[in-house]
């Protein structure tokens, strides 16, 4: 422990919060300062879509209240944008002020990607990433008759569902040939698409957006496609992915590719500088998951405070709960198998189109290695986890899923 240790944490998302919490536990005497660009206590970004069409309950979104930070002596600097890092002097610049550090944790997260669509600057075109975004979208929804959501990932699906529940006509556009192509095979994706469309949401896959057309007030009114077709829209949500926030690290000597490169201790190549969450890739692997960001932040915080923690990579289940259904994808699901590998795999599928339910069980050399579930079977996926990597029979698993 060191009474003089100063730990700076750049970023107030889950990785930054977890780093601060872990650092305080590791070193009760260190001075810990966390910087966040938003004027908002750290909050559960994953829950933002729950407030589409509703008044934001900031106190329910917050990870912890202000009193917690005061009790744990974690200094919060909100509305604070870090503009520079001086590696040699071990200082950062924030809103024109300089702060020295003994350890620095970079947990700057990521930013929604806005492709270079023509007309992207029109009012009525949004991404979803902050509480301010939700406030603006809710104002638009008061008069919106038709909405277009671009992107069929978790965020796009949740946004489309919430907007549709308000009675607004929604079209969901996905450029890939099917929904959730990394998580589901063709049969599972078709079942999920049918469920989405049963809610009155129009789904278009394999379609690409060219740009937006506005009215005389500069507000979006149409979404133009590369095939020349158009969709009317009073509101557009763009949810096509995120990009790590690495701008303050450019040309600073920190190794990076798309992300900041760290080892299993969340150390960058620069001594006493750590990175965690969406901005980091661990030994070449990037996750982009809330739970992973928290675990990485914990490791970074412990080590920044003098500990010796190690992040253990793991294949977490992909879980989607929206559209009044659930999708779970876990392990080696046998997607895109080459011919020379197919012989080792056995696939067991069951489909119930009327209930929008599906299961795909994957066995490799007789061992249960992965699965995909849609609908009712996905509700009991936790019962399958203890059976992973065992020689359990397909019938035993189906008896659990299709009771």
Buried (B, 14 or more C-beta within 10 A) or exposed (E): EEEEBBBBBBBBBBBBBBBBBBBBBBBEEBBBBBBBBBEBBBBBBBEBBBBBBEEBEEEEBBBBEEEBBEEBEBBBBBEBEBEEBEBEEBBBBBEEEEBEBBBBBBBBBBBBEBEEBEBBEBBBBBBBBBBEBBEBBBEBBEEBEBBBBBBBBBBBBBBBBBBBBBEBBBBBBBBBEBBBBEBBBEBBBBBBBEBBEEBEBBBBBEBEBBBBBBEEEEBBBBBBBEEEEEBBBBBBBBBBBBBBBBEBBEEBEBEBEEBBBBEBBBBBEBEBBBBBBBBBBBEEEBBEBBEBBBBBBBBBBBBBBBBEBEBEEEEEBBBBEBBEBBBBBBBBBBBEBEEEEEEEBBBBBBBBEEBBBBBBBBBBEEBBBBBBBBBBBBBBBEEBEEBBEEEBBBEEBBEBBEE
